[in-house]
């Protein structure tokens, strides 16, 4: 591929039903949610012409997708050999479309959908996630208190140059505590990992980025934090993969910095003057994937109605009133009796 891409899209764990090809194919940052949707068996609006994802077993889709976004670093040296792809145009993305698809298609079942950004106190839960992760720390105060409990990771994690008295270090460690708590709480509800509804986990970690801003990327604190994060991610991936009996996709996105903020597309009243330059040839709009379905439904329905009208009209035209119609038949019998 041409160009230099610093950010990476890593596949830590993947079942045999999802085939990721090993190659240096760059993936657009805005299409990462489409990769997650296709790997779970959902359809997308625009076709994805990315050779990294091959067609797998359509009848045995993964029961969970775990996507962890790490900000502040463009590459992670993972201990277990996985598949990595460079990211082209690293823009902010979200798995809201995948979460909505799960909630719509499996609303009567028990899917677990968890989207969490600890540093920004953003959390979104759907389905059984509200009961499974009701004890999960989501606010900064809860995260800080959770670290100083007896069963926290501080008692077993080698901090090296990191300090328990620094707020930046505690923010980084609290995100690792969240990873540990998610796997621990889910292990208490293993039956949810064996049902037929797919689950989704989307986590955004910004603690390493804050450590780099505080100490510098060449500091020993940043190096120690990067190594601790890599070990924690690999352990988290193994635990989630084992909880779903090897039928889960665990992905890690390493992004140094996003190119542009995530903004909602809106329509302005001044857009009419800009449309002339955006579409100078007056071309028709691009059809989406529903066009062929709707077209076939309307076409064959009209053909069926037309054939029905022709057949009914032909039979009425050639009908014998005295023999085929019960009205004339009863009338003739009554006249004969009179």
Residue pairs with C-beta under 8 A, 6 or more apart in sequence:
1 24
1 25
1 26
1 86
3 26
3 88
5 26
5 86
5 87
5 88
6 74
6 75
6 86
6 256
7 29
7 74
7 75
7 86
7 87
7 90
7 253
7 254
7 255
7 256
8 74
8 75
8 76
8 84
8 85
8 86
8 87
8 253
8 254
9 27
9 32
9 35
9 84
9 85
9 86
9 87
9 251
9 252
9 253
10 76
10 78
10 82
10 83
10 84
10 85
10 251
10 252
10 253
10 254
11 20
11 82
11 83
11 84
11 249
11 250
11 251
12 78
12 80
12 82
12 233
12 234
12 237
12 250
12 251
12 252
13 82
13 237
13 238
13 240
13 241
13 248
13 249
13 250
14 20
14 62
14 83
14 249
14 250
15 60
15 62
15 246
15 247
15 248
15 249
16 56
16 57
17 56
17 57
17 60
17 61
17 62
17 247
18 39
18 53
18 56
18 61
18 62
18 249
19 53
19 54
19 55
19 56
20 52
20 53
20 54
20 83
21 51
21 52
21 53
21 54
21 83
22 83
23 51
23 52
23 85
24 85
24 86
25 50
25 51
25 52
25 85
26 85
26 86
26 87
26 88
27 35
27 50
27 52
27 85
27 86
27 87
27 88
28 87
28 88
28 89
29 87
29 88
29 89
29 90
29 91
29 93
29 255
29 258
29 259
30 89
30 91
30 93
31 48
31 50
32 67
32 87
32 93
32 253
33 93
33 94
33 95
33 97
33 98
34 44
34 46
34 48
35 48
35 50
35 52
35 53
36 65
36 67
36 95
36 98
36 200
36 249
36 251
37 43
37 44
37 97
37 98
37 101
38 44
38 48
38 53
39 53
39 56
39 61
39 62
39 65
39 249
40 61
40 62
40 65
40 98
40 198
40 200
40 249
41 58
41 61
41 198
42 98
42 101
42 105
43 289
44 289
45 288
45 289
46 289
52 83
52 85
60 247
61 198
62 198
62 244
62 247
62 248
62 249
63 193
63 194
63 195
63 196
63 198
63 199
63 244
63 247
63 248
64 112
64 193
64 198
64 199
64 200
64 201
64 240
64 244
64 247
64 248
64 249
65 98
65 198
65 199
65 200
65 201
65 248
65 249
65 251
66 201
66 203
66 237
66 240
66 248
66 249
66 250
66 251
67 95
67 201
67 202
67 203
67 251
67 252
67 253
68 179
68 203
68 204
68 205
68 233
68 236
68 250
68 251
68 252
68 253
69 202
69 203
69 204
69 205
69 252
69 253
69 255
70 76
70 205
70 208
70 229
70 233
70 252
70 253
70 254
70 255
71 204
71 205
71 206
71 208
71 209
71 255
71 256
71 257
71 258
72 206
72 208
72 209
72 210
72 211
72 212
72 213
72 256
72 257
73 208
73 209
73 212
73 226
73 254
73 256
74 254
74 255
74 256
75 254
76 226
76 229
76 230
76 233
76 252
76 254
77 230
78 230
78 233
78 234
78 252
79 230
79 231
79 234
80 234
87 253
87 255
89 259
90 255
90 256
90 257
90 258
90 259
91 258
91 259
91 260
91 262
92 258
92 260
92 261
92 262
93 262
94 115
94 202
94 262
95 115
95 200
95 202
96 115
98 200
99 113
99 115
99 124
99 126
99 200
99 202
102 111
102 113
102 126
102 197
102 198
102 199
102 200
103 111
103 113
103 126
103 127
106 127
106 197
106 198
109 195
109 196
109 197
110 127
110 128
110 192
110 195
110 197
111 126
111 127
111 128
111 197
111 198
111 199
111 200
112 126
112 127
112 128
112 129
112 132
112 186
112 192
112 199
112 200
112 201
113 124
113 125
113 126
113 127
113 129
113 199
113 200
114 123
114 124
114 125
114 129
114 133
114 182
114 200
114 201
114 202
115 122
115 123
115 124
115 125
115 200
115 201
115 202
115 203
116 122
116 123
116 124
116 136
116 138
116 178
116 202
116 203
116 204
117 123
117 203
117 204
117 206
118 137
118 138
118 140
118 143
118 174
118 175
118 178
118 205
118 207
119 140
119 171
119 175
119 204
119 205
119 206
119 207
119 210
120 204
120 206
121 138
121 139
121 140
122 204
123 138
125 133
127 197
128 189
128 192
132 185
132 186
132 188
132 189
132 192
133 182
133 185
135 181
135 185
136 178
136 181
136 182
136 185
137 143
137 145
137 146
137 174
137 177
137 178
137 181
140 171
140 174
143 171
143 174
143 175
143 177
143 178
144 170
144 174
146 152
146 174
146 177
146 181
147 153
147 154
147 170
147 173
147 174
147 177
148 154
152 177
153 173
153 176
153 177
153 180
154 164
154 173
157 173
157 176
157 228
158 228
159 169
159 173
159 224
159 228
160 220
160 224
160 228
161 220
161 221
161 224
162 169
162 172
162 173
162 221
162 224
162 225
162 228
163 169
164 170
166 214
168 207
168 210
168 211
168 213
168 214
169 211
169 221
169 225
171 207
171 210
172 207
172 208
172 210
172 211
172 225
172 229
173 207
174 207
175 205
175 206
175 207
176 207
176 228
176 229
176 232
178 203
179 203
179 232
179 233
179 236
180 232
180 236
182 201
182 203
182 236
182 240
183 236
183 239
183 240
183 243
186 192
186 193
186 240
186 243
187 239
187 243
190 243
192 199
193 199
193 243
193 244
193 245
194 245
199 244
201 240
205 229
207 225
208 222
208 225
208 226
208 229
211 221
211 222
211 225
212 222
214 221
215 221
215 222
216 222
233 252
236 250
237 250
237 252
240 248
240 250
241 248
241 250
319 325
321 328
322 328
322 329
322 332
323 329
